[in-house]
Amino acid sequence: MRIEPYEDSKLDTIKSLSLRAWSPVFDSIQKAMDIEVYHSFYPDGWRVSQLNAVESVCTTADMKVWVAIDSDSTVGFVAVKLHSESSMGEIYMIAVDPDYQRLGIGAALVEFACYSACNLLANPPISIGR
């Protein structure tokens, strides 16, 4: 598995894997919330909202996005929002394809994102607890 910078050609794949990755989460949220409240948050359904959110993070200038590639397949991604005024970075969005979860890809993306954000913001590397 390797991690590389996002390219526009990966957008549709990232959107698709994101929906698969987050489906159980949103199913759980829907069951836990009052249905009217849920629909007020997601009037067009969570999938439309998430597709728009993924596209936004992948195309916004202050975001840095990297993808995890395994055997030439995109299997995950992480988006980091850089806050240069405070010299901080924030993991804004992350997803791993369900077929590749629990293999350390998410952890590798988090670690890569943290070190990359530190380098981009000229901060010393941080320690990541496990």
Residue pairs with C-beta under 8 A, 6 or more apart in sequence:
1 68
1 69
1 70
1 75
1 105
1 108
2 68
2 69
2 70
3 66
3 67
3 68
3 69
3 108
3 109
3 112
4 66
4 67
4 69
5 64
5 65
5 66
5 67
6 14
6 58
6 65
6 66
6 67
6 77
7 67
8 58
10 67
10 74
10 77
11 54
11 55
11 58
13 74
14 54
14 58
14 67
14 74
14 77
14 95
15 51
15 54
15 55
17 74
17 75
17 76
17 77
17 95
17 96
17 97
18 50
18 51
18 54
18 77
18 95
19 47
19 50
19 51
20 97
20 98
21 95
21 96
21 97
21 98
21 101
22 46
22 50
22 95
26 46
26 50
29 38
29 46
30 38
30 46
33 41
41 49
42 48
42 49
53 93
54 93
57 63
57 65
57 79
57 81
57 92
57 93
58 65
58 79
62 81
62 82
63 79
63 80
63 81
63 82
63 92
64 79
64 80
64 82
64 89
64 113
64 116
64 117
64 120
65 77
65 78
65 79
65 80
66 77
66 78
66 109
66 112
66 113
66 116
67 74
67 76
67 77
68 74
68 75
68 76
68 77
68 96
68 100
68 105
68 108
68 109
69 75
70 100
70 105
74 97
75 96
75 97
75 99
75 100
75 105
76 94
76 95
76 96
76 97
76 100
76 105
76 106
76 109
77 93
77 94
77 95
77 109
78 91
78 93
78 94
78 109
78 110
78 112
78 113
79 91
79 92
79 93
79 94
80 89
80 90
80 91
80 92
80 113
80 116
80 117
81 89
81 90
81 92
82 88
82 89
82 117
82 120
82 121
83 89
83 90
84 121
87 121
87 122
87 123
88 121
89 113
89 114
89 117
89 118
89 120
89 121
91 110
91 113
91 114
94 106
94 109
94 110
94 113
96 105
96 106
96 109
107 130
110 128
111 128
114 125
114 126
114 128
115 125
115 126
117 123
118 124
118 125
118 126
119 125
